[in-house]
Amino acid sequence: MQSALASAGAERYLNAMSDNATPVVAESAPRVRKPDWIRVKAPTSAGYAETKRLMREKGLATVCEEAACPNIGECWTKKHATVMILGDVCTRACAFCNVKTGMPRRVDPAEPQNLADAAAEMGLEHIVITSVDRDDLPDGGAGQFVKVIEALRRTTPNTTIEILTPDFRNKHMAAVEAIVAARPDVYNHNLETVPRLYPTIRPGARYYASLRLLETVKRLDPSIFTKSGIMLGLGEERLEVHQVMDDMRSADIDFLTMGQYLQPTPKHTKVIEFVTPAAFGGYAAIARAKGFLQVAASPLTRSSYHAGEDFAQMRAAREAKLAKAGAAAGGHAPA
């Protein structure tokens, strides 16, 4: 299997582009009318209102709100929320992201326990924690992830923990080592798009650095599930998507998510294409054939959409794979 750290020449090229590029976004890129398959109803349920109340009461931000996720009504009705730690202001300005950019506030020392208390009150079996980029912090915010994991283990020990981290630019090795030592159940970091589009879509990041981060997680602790996702509809080509899948498998990533990019405001990069549900199904079939333990691919798929159910299926898939390997090894053992 080819290493995810191959193509050093391509990496140097992308790194140079990333260091100097800024998002190329039209002053006002008009939003294209959404097709029927991607429209959702405005949230109105009592469960949604209760989840919102709890998030405000505990002083917690959620990526559901900040990123204008189309699934917020469904998820919050079920009391599923993706908590965004380290504040709601990001130090980067990706062309696809709706989170505010600027100078973040100081890290809240009460945040880890507040989050754990909210998880306990909601009775969560599985929780997803993400964050803004905090390039202003010496550790990129890794220490806060560790404190959150530790608080959850103390307060609600039966809750499985999934984290979705930034790339910890220029400090990722020490940051990842600290988080892996805290042992989340799932480590997610999104590649977001194909390498060709990085200079305009994700200029502050580096494709191969993100792959290396996920490869490092697996090397440090193979028992932790790794996960990554990309958006479709940004102008990527089909074979480019297939290559990203191969790169992910080379890094031993377990779980791939694929969803439709939606333009949050006219100032963000525009949608080039609304990918059909049938096309998503085709991509999913190819991904499963390439060996991912779990694949979620649909127009409304997001990193944490149905995360608890997907985690249970992924864990069962690994157990079945290990049992099959064990049976095969036993069958070839000498009598």
N, C-alpha and C positions, 0 to 999 in steps of 0.2 A: 504494500500500500504506500502510495506516495506521501511524503511528509507534508504537513500543512505549512511548514516553514520553507518550502521550496519556492522557486521563482523569486530569488533575491533581487534580480534586476528589476522585475515588475514592482517589487516592494519599494525599492529605492525611488523609482519613478513616482509611485503613488504618494510616498512620504513627501517628496519635494513638492508635488502638487498640493498636498494637504496643508503644508506649512504656509503656503503663499496664497491659497485660493480663498475667496469669500463666496457666500451663496449667491448664485445668479438667479435672482427672483425679479420678475416684472414688477414695476411700481404698483400695478394693480392687475394681477392675473385673474381674469374673469372665471368664476366657477361654472363648470359644466353641469347641466341638470342630471341628477342621479337617476339611474335606471330603477325600475320597480323593485328589483331583487335586493337593493341595498337601503331602502327606506325603512325607518323604524318610527314607532309612535313615541310621543313625548311621555316621560315618566309621570305617573299620577298615583301609584299605589301607596298604601299605608306603610308597607315594608320599605319602600324607597325613602319616604319621609323619616322613618325611624332611623335608618342608616345615616341619612344626612344629619339628623340631630346628634347622633352619637359622635360622628366625625368632628362636628363643630364643638361639642361639649368637651372632647378630649384635645382640642386644638390641633387636629391632624389634617394634613393635606392629602388629597388622593389624585392619582394620575387619571382616574376616571373623569374627574371634573376638569383638571388642568389641560388634559389632552383632548377634551371634548369627545370622549369615546362614545360611539353610537350604541354600545351595549349597556350603558349605565342603568337604564330603566330595568332591564331584565336582571342584571347582576345585583343591583341594590335591593330589588324586591326580595331576592333570596338571601340578603344580608352578606353578599360577597363584595368586598371592596379591596382595591389595590392601593395600599398606603404608600405615599411618597414622603420619605424622610428627608432630613437636611433642608427643609424649607421648600418654598414654591418658586424660587428664583434661580435660574440656571446661569452658569458662567459662559455658556456657548449659545450660538444662534443657528441651529440647523434649519435648513430651508423647508423642512416638512413639519416641524414641531411647534405646537401652540403654547408651550410653557414659556413664561416670561423670562426675558434675558436681562441681566444687570448684576449689581453687586449684592450677593446674598447676605442675609442677617447672620448673626452668630448662631452656632449650633446650640440647640435647646437640650440641656442635660436631662430634662424630664421626659423627653420624647420617647425613649425606649420603653419606660414603664407605662406611660400613657397608652402607647400602642398595644402593649401586652394586655393591659386592663381592658381595652376595647375588644381585643380578640377573645378574651375570656367571656366578656359580657355578651358578645355575639355568638358564642358557642362554636367558633370556627374549627373545623377539622383540618383545613388547609388554608394557609395565608400566603399572599404574595406581597413582598416589600420591594419597592424600587426607590430611586432617588433622582434628583437633579444632578447634573455635573457640578462638582465643587473643585474646580482647578485652583481655587484660592487656598485650599487647605493642604497642609504638608502631606497628608496621607490620602487626599482625594475624597475623604469621608469614609474610608474603610473602617475606621474605629467605631463609627456610629452603627454601621451594619453589624459589627461584632456585638456591641452592647444590646442592640435590638434582638439579635438571636439569643443571647444569654437571658434577657428579660423574658422572652417567650418561653424558653425552656423551663425557667423557674415558675412562671405564672400559669401556663397552660401547656404542660409537658406532652400532651397527646396530640397537639396540633403539629402537622407537618409544615415545614417552612421552605418556601421558595423565594429566592432573591433574584432581582433583576438589576444588575449593577451597571454603572457607566464603565468606560474603558480604563479609568485611572491613568490617564496619559502621563507618560514619563515616570511613573511610580508604580506600575501595575504589578510587578513581581512581589514586592513586599506587601502590597495591599491584598493581593489574592492569597498569599500565604496566610495572612492573618484571618481572612474570612473563611478559608477552607478549614483552618484549625478549629473554628467555631462550629463546623459541620452542619451547614444547611442541608436539607434533603435534595433540593434542586438549585443549581447555579445557572441562571439565565443571563446571557448578554447578547443583545441583538446586533447582527451585522447590518440590518436595515435595507440594504440594496446591493446591487452588483458593483464590483470594483470600478468599472468605467464611470459610474455616476457619482462616486465619492467626492470629487472636487467641487461639484455644485450642490449635491444633496447633503453630504455629511463632511464638510470641509475641515472640521476640527479633529476628525478621527482618521484612523488608518486601517484599512481592511485587514492587512496581514497582522497587525498588532492585535486586533480583536480576535482573530483566529488563534493567535499565540496565547492570548489570555485563557480561552476556553480549553486549549490543549494543555495548558499548565494546570488547570483545575483537575483534569483527568489524571495527569501524571502524579500530582500530589495526593489525590485520594480517588481511586477508581470507583469507589462505592457511591460517590455523589453523582446524581444524574446531571447531565449538562444539556442545555437547551438554547436555541437561538432562532431568530425569526427575520423574515424580510417582508417588505411591502412590494406589491405589484401595482402596475399602472403608472410608473414613473418614466417609462420609455425603455425599460430593459428588454433585451431580446431573449427568446426562449432558450437558446443554447447557453447564454450567460447565466440563466437561472439554473440550468443543469450543472454548470461548472461550480456554482456556489454550493449546490448540494454535494458535489464530489469533494470540495474543499472542507465542508463541514464533516463529512464522513472521515476524511483524512485526519481531522482533529478529534475523531471519536465522539462527536456530538450525538446525543441520544434522541433528541426531540426537536423537530422542525415545525415552526409555525409560519403560515403564509396568509396574508390578508390584503385587502384592497386599500391602497392609499386614498385618503379623502382630504381634500384641500380645506384646512380649517378656516382660513380667511383669504380674501383676495390678495393679500401681501405675501402669502406663502406660495411655494412652487405649485404649478397647476397639475391637474390630472391629465396625463397623456392618453390613458385608455382605461375604461371600465372593463375589467377582466370578467368574463362570464363564469357562472358557477360550474359549467361543464369544463372549462379550461382549468379551473382550480382543481376539479376532480382528476383531470389528467395529470397535473403536476403532483398531486398527492399519490397517485398510483406509481409514478416514477420514483418518488422519494421512498416509498415503502420498499420498492424493488432494490433500492440502493442500500437498504439495511438499517434505516432509522427504527428505533424501538417504537416511537410514536410520531404521528404526523397529524397536524390540524391545518387544514387548508380550505378556506371559503372566503367570500367577500367580506364577511363580518368578523372573521377570526382576528383576534388580538392576542398579545403575549399571555395575558392572564385570563382570557375568556375560557370558561369551563375548566380552569386550571386544576381544581380538585379532582374532578372526574378523570381528566387526562392523566394526572399523576397516578391515580389508582390503576388505570389501564397500563401505563408505562411500567409500573412496578410489577404488575402481573406478567407483562410481556418479558421482562428480564428474568423473572423466576422460571417461566416456561422455557426460555432459551437456555438457562443454566441447567435445568433439569434434563433437557434434551441432550445437551453436551455431556452431562454426566452419564446418561444412559448409553450414549454412543461409546464413551470411553470404557464403561463397564463391559459393554458387549465385545470389545476388542481385547479385554484383559485376558491373560493366560489362565487356563483352567487350574 
